[in-house]
Amino acid sequence: MTTCSAKSMTPVSEAARLLMVSDERLRQLVKLSYIKPSVRGHYEHDDVIQGYIKFLKDEERKGSKVAAQSRMQDAKTAEIELRLAEKQRSVIPLDDAIYAIEFAAAKFRDAMLSLPARFTRDMGERRKLEALVHEEVNNIGKAFGSARRYVRDGGADLHASEGDDPSEVRAHD
């Protein structure tokens, strides 16, 4: 076993200055067992440095553990907020939104395609009306397809591509 020489011993104030901490902080590190206690007010130079490095590594581990716990808590909070938003219907699941669009599109298509037969029994007039209805059903089908893609993938404003102003669209009573 090697003995400490007077050369490797450092006074309290010098050891604290070396670590860039106060004398009191150095004593705290001794109480926490990171640095071996002094011998007559002097610390072994190597013990001071190694003890402080151990302290810093422990603090780093504690910090990364706390950061991981914080990230986990943030993820749990976000999940709870999302479930609450779904419950309040301020957000809806993607599949529900797409189903609603497809349901509305199918009902609209069926209603439009039945109009010519309901409107006239004159076959000539009915064929003309069917051609117009089919053209509009195709156009509106494309719009529903764009709406479905928009809901599924996000992206550009639906009205920007068509030149429509959403404030001009009004439901008829």
Rosetta blueprint (number, residue, H / E / L):
1 M L
2 T L
3 T L
4 C L
5 S L
6 A H
7 K H
8 S H
9 M E
10 T E
11 P E
12 V H
13 S H
14 E H
15 A H
16 A H
17 R H
18 L H
19 L H
20 M L
21 V L
22 S L
23 D H
24 E H
25 R H
26 L H
27 R H
28 Q H
29 L H
30 V H
31 K H
32 L L
33 S L
34 Y L
35 I L
36 K L
37 P L
38 S L
39 V E
40 R L
41 G L
42 H E
43 Y E
44 E E
45 H H
46 D H
47 D H
48 V H
49 I H
50 Q H
51 G H
52 Y H
53 I H
54 K H
55 F H
56 L H
57 K H
58 D H
59 E H
60 E H
61 R H
62 K H
63 G H
64 S H
65 K H
66 V H
67 A H
68 A H
69 Q H
70 S H
71 R H
72 M H
73 Q H
74 D H
75 A H
76 K H
77 T H
78 A H
79 E H
80 I H
81 E H
82 L H
83 R H
84 L H
85 A H
86 E H
87 K H
88 Q L
89 R L
90 S L
91 V L
92 I L
93 P L
94 L H
95 D H
96 D H
97 A H
98 I H
99 Y H
100 A H
101 I H
102 E H
103 F H
104 A H
105 A H
106 A H
107 K H
108 F H
109 R H
110 D H
111 A H
112 M H
113 L H
114 S H
115 L H
116 P H
117 A H
118 R H
119 F H
120 T L
121 R L
122 D L
123 M H
124 G H
125 E H
126 R H
127 R H
128 K H
129 L H
130 E H
131 A H
132 L H
133 V H
134 H H
135 E H
136 E H
137 V H
138 N H
139 N H
140 I H
141 G H
142 K H
143 A H
144 F H
145 G H
146 S H
147 A H
148 R H
149 R H
150 Y H
151 V H
152 R H
153 D H
154 G L
155 G L
156 A L
157 D L
158 L H
159 H H
160 A H
161 S H
162 E H
163 G L
164 D L
165 D L
166 P H
167 S H
168 E H
169 V L
170 R L
171 A L
172 H L
173 D L
